[in-house]
Amino acid sequence: MSAWHPYDNNILPAFYERFEQRWGKGTAPFLDPETLEQPLPRAQWINPDTGAAVAVVPIWDEDPRHRTFGVFYLPPVGGIWVLHPGYTAYTEPAKAITEEQITLRNDAFRKAVDHAKEFIYGTRP
């Protein structure tokens, strides 16, 4: 049995800290633990036996409406890895969201979560 299990609380601060250590200060607003409204959907898993963690979060560059899902792995010894689930981009409109946009976002999220689970558990869900 795997020690990995879902972690449904706030994003672990280590994701933010390690991301900024690697890519610079201010590069990870989507992981900022000080943000009151964290972007959703997101998913996390932790392995208490090793101290490793995996997260799927919406990320964006300059325009927060244009997002993709990032899959990040925190090895137990430090650092951060970016896992590449393939194309997971979607648009988050500033005002009303359409049914089609919700479907695209949810499909992108499922693809990223499936990729994370395959990484964690070693099999396709």
C-alpha positions in Angstrom: 0.0 0.0 0.0 1.3 3.5 -0.9 1.9 6.1 1.8 0.7 8.8 -0.6 -2.7 10.3 0.2 -4.7 13.4 -0.8 -4.1 16.6 1.2 -7.1 18.9 1.0 -6.0 21.8 3.1 -4.4 25.0 1.8 -1.4 24.7 -0.6 1.7 23.7 1.3 3.9 26.8 1.7 6.9 24.7 0.6 5.6 24.8 -3.0 5.7 28.6 -3.0 9.1 28.7 -1.3 10.9 26.2 -3.5 9.4 27.7 -6.7 10.7 31.1 -5.8 14.1 29.7 -4.8 14.4 28.2 -8.3 12.8 30.8 -10.5 13.0 34.0 -8.5 10.9 36.2 -6.2 7.4 37.0 -7.5 7.3 34.2 -10.0 4.7 32.1 -8.3 1.6 34.2 -7.4 -0.5 31.1 -8.0 1.2 29.4 -5.1 1.4 32.3 -2.7 0.2 31.1 0.8 -0.7 34.7 1.6 -3.4 34.8 -1.1 -6.8 34.7 0.5 -8.6 33.3 -2.5 -6.5 30.6 -3.9 -7.4 29.6 -7.5 -9.4 26.5 -7.9 -9.6 23.7 -8.8 -6.4 22.3 -7.3 -5.3 19.0 -5.8 -2.4 17.9 -3.5 -1.0 14.7 -2.3 1.6 14.1 0.4 3.8 11.2 1.4 4.3 11.5 5.2 6.9 8.6 5.1 9.2 10.5 2.8 8.2 14.1 3.1 7.5 14.4 -0.6 4.4 16.2 -2.1 2.7 16.7 -5.4 0.3 19.5 -6.4 -1.9 20.4 -9.4 -2.6 24.1 -9.5 -3.8 26.6 -12.0 -1.0 28.8 -13.2 -0.8 32.0 -15.3 1.8 34.4 -16.6 1.0 38.1 -17.1 -2.7 37.7 -17.9 -4.5 35.9 -15.1 -7.4 34.9 -17.4 -5.1 32.7 -19.5 -4.3 29.7 -17.3 -2.9 26.3 -17.5 -2.5 23.6 -14.9 0.9 23.0 -13.4 1.9 19.7 -11.8 4.7 20.1 -9.3 6.6 17.6 -7.3 8.5 18.4 -4.1 11.3 15.8 -3.5 12.0 15.1 0.2 15.5 16.5 0.0 14.5 19.9 -1.5 14.0 21.5 -4.9 11.0 21.4 -7.1 10.2 19.4 -10.3 7.8 20.5 -12.9 5.9 17.5 -14.3 4.5 18.0 -17.8 1.0 16.6 -18.4 0.8 18.0 -21.9 -1.5 20.8 -23.0 -3.8 21.9 -20.2 -4.5 25.5 -21.1 -7.9 27.2 -20.6 -9.3 30.7 -20.3 -10.8 32.1 -17.0 -13.0 35.0 -18.0 -13.1 38.1 -15.9 -16.9 38.1 -15.7 -19.5 35.4 -16.7 -18.1 31.9 -17.4 -19.8 29.8 -20.1 -20.6 26.1 -19.9 -18.0 25.5 -22.6 -15.3 27.2 -20.6 -16.2 25.2 -17.5 -15.9 22.0 -19.5 -12.5 23.0 -21.0 -11.2 23.9 -17.5 -12.5 20.7 -16.0 -11.0 18.6 -18.8 -7.6 20.3 -18.4 -7.8 19.7 -14.6 -8.6 16.0 -15.0 -5.7 15.6 -17.4 -3.3 17.2 -15.0 -4.6 15.2 -12.0 -4.4 11.9 -14.0 -0.8 12.8 -14.9 0.0 13.5 -11.2 -1.6 10.2 -10.1 0.3 8.3 -12.7 3.5 9.9 -11.4 2.6 9.0 -7.8 1.1 5.6 -8.2 2.9 4.4 -11.3 -0.2 3.5 -13.3 -2.8 5.2 -15.4 -6.0 5.8 -13.5 
